[in-house]
Amino acid sequence: MSFVRRVVGLAALAVVALLTACGTARNTAADGDDRALMLRGNDPVAYFTDGKAVAGNPAIKADVDGVTYRFASDEHRKAFLADPAKYAPQYAGFCASGAPYALKAAIGADVFAIVDGRLYLFGSPRSRRGWMLDYRENIVAGDRYWATEMNGVPYRLQNAKRYTFKVDGYRTDAELDAIYAQRKAAGTLNPLVLQYGD
């Protein structure tokens, strides 16, 4: 084999390795037999019915759209299968506070908010609070970026692009904290911030 062929072959292997290490297009985890587990195994229906994250039973599950969901009860499984879009997390389970900046943050599934009947997940109470400051605008921007550039893209590739080329209006956590403090002092926090705790 010639030197050039070896270099081309090694380069091709390097590209394949890089692409496979780019992360998943959905925020899933592996657990036992479940290789693409959504919500870290939490029951998607329980966010709506119980108002909290509830661990699903590994024996009560359903595979929908290439991912696995677990449920705390057969009733929750039936409700989900009747209307999966109603219960599935927005932005494929990535942090909603990154979506308006076209970023995909792989997070857990315990910090959440339900807004207009849709489930949004967050990496921390702080990220939820910052997102809620202007949640309507954040939903519009997040939905737009999801539809035009994020959906189906591995998270490391998407983040490399958008950390390099930030979207207009990008705000740091410190900037969001300052806005929060200013609105709290002025008594102008929106009710959703107060509902989920400040």
N, C-alpha and C positions, 0 to 999 in steps of 0.2 A: 504494500500500500504506500502510495507516495505521501510525502510530507504534507502537501496541500490537502489531500483527502483526509488525512488525520486531523488537520486543523479545522477543516470544515465539519468533520464529524464531531469533534469536541465542541465546537461552537454550537452546533445543533443540539447536542446534549445539554449544554449550558442554558440555552434558550428554553428547552423543555423543562429543565429543573426550575428555572426562574418562574415560568408560567404556572407550574404546579404549586409553587410556594406562595402564590399571590393571594391566598386566602379564598374563602368561599364567597359566593354571591349572596348567600343568606346567612343570618346569624344562627348557625346550628352548632350542636355539640355531639360528640359520640359518647354513648353510655350503654354498656352491655351490647346487646344485639342491635341497638338503634344507632346507626351511623350518621344520621342527619336529623337529630332531635331538636325540635323547636322549643323555645321558651325554657330551656334548661330542664325540661321535663315537667314544668308547671302546667296545670290544667287551664286551657285558654278560656273556657266558659266561666270558671270560678272568679276571674277578675271582674266579671259582670255581675254574677249572682252573689258572691261572697264579699266583694269589694277588697279582695286581697289576693296575693299570690298563694296558691295551694299546690302542693306537689301532686302530680298525677301518679296513678298506679301503673307500673310497667306492664301489668297484665291487661290493662284496659287502654287500648291505643288504636290509632287509625293513621294510615298513610294517605296523605293528600298532597298532590302536586309535588311529589318527590321528597317530602319531608314527613317526619313522624311527630304526632301529637299524642300526649298521654292525658288521661282523664281521671278524676277522683271517683267518678261513678259512671255507670252505663247510661244514666239519664243525660249527663253532660256530653258523653260521646254522641248520643243520638241527636242532641240539640246542635252540636257542632256539625255533624254530617248533613243535617238538614239545611245548613247555611254557613259553610266554612268562611266565606268572606266577612260575615258579620263578626266573627270571633278572632280571626287571624290578626296578628300584630301588624301594624303599619310598617312600611319600609323594611319588610322581611325580617323584623325583629332587631334591627340595628337601632342605635340610640336616636330618638326623634330630635334631640337638640343638635345633632350633626347634620340632619337632612337639609335645613335651610342654607347650609354652607356647602352642600354637595359632598359631605363626608359620611363615611360609614364607620361607626365605632362599635366594635364587637363588645357586648356587655352582658351582664347577667339579666335576670328577668323578674326581679323583685320590686323595683321602683317603676311605677307606671302611673298613667292617668287615662281616664276615659273621657274623650271630648267628642261631643256630637255622635255618640254611639260607636266611636272608633278607639281601638286600644293602641296607646303609644307607650313605648318603653324608654327608660332613661338609665344612664350609668350611675347616677347618684341623685339624691334630693337636690343638690345644688344645680345640676344640669337641668333637672325638671323645672326648678324655680326660674332659672334664666330663660328657658324656653317659654314658660307661661307668661312672662312679662308682655310679650307680643304674640301670643299663641296663634291668633287668626292669621297674621302675616306669615308666621313660621310654617303653618300648615300649607298655605298657598305656595310659598317658596319651596318647601320640602316636597310637596306633590309634583311641582313643576320639574325640579331637578331629578326626582325619582323617575318620572316619565321620559325625560329627555336624555339623561346620561348615566343614572346610577343603577337602574334595574338590570339585573343579570351580570353586572360587572364585579369581579372579585374585589373584596374590600381593600386589599393592599394596593392594587393598581389604582383604584378610585382615589384613595387617600394620597398616594404619591402625586397624582395629578393636582388635586385640590389643595394640598399643603404647599405645593410649588406655585400654583396659580389660584390664589384665593378669590372667591366670589366677591362682588361688590357688597358692601354692608357687613362684611365679616366682623364679628365682635369677639374679643377674648373673654375668658371667664372673669377677669378683673374688671373689664368694662361693663359686663352684665351685672356684676356685684355692685358697682357704683350706681348704675341705673336703678337697681332694686332699692338700694339705700335711699336714694333721692326720692323715689316714689313712695316708699314707706314713710319717710319723714313728712312728705306732703299729704299723706293719706289718700294717694291715688292708685294704689295697687288694685288690679282687677280682681273680681270675686273668685276666679279660678285659682289664683295664687293663694288666696286665703283658704279656699276649700281644701287644698292639698297641703296646707301648712307653709308657713314662710320660714 
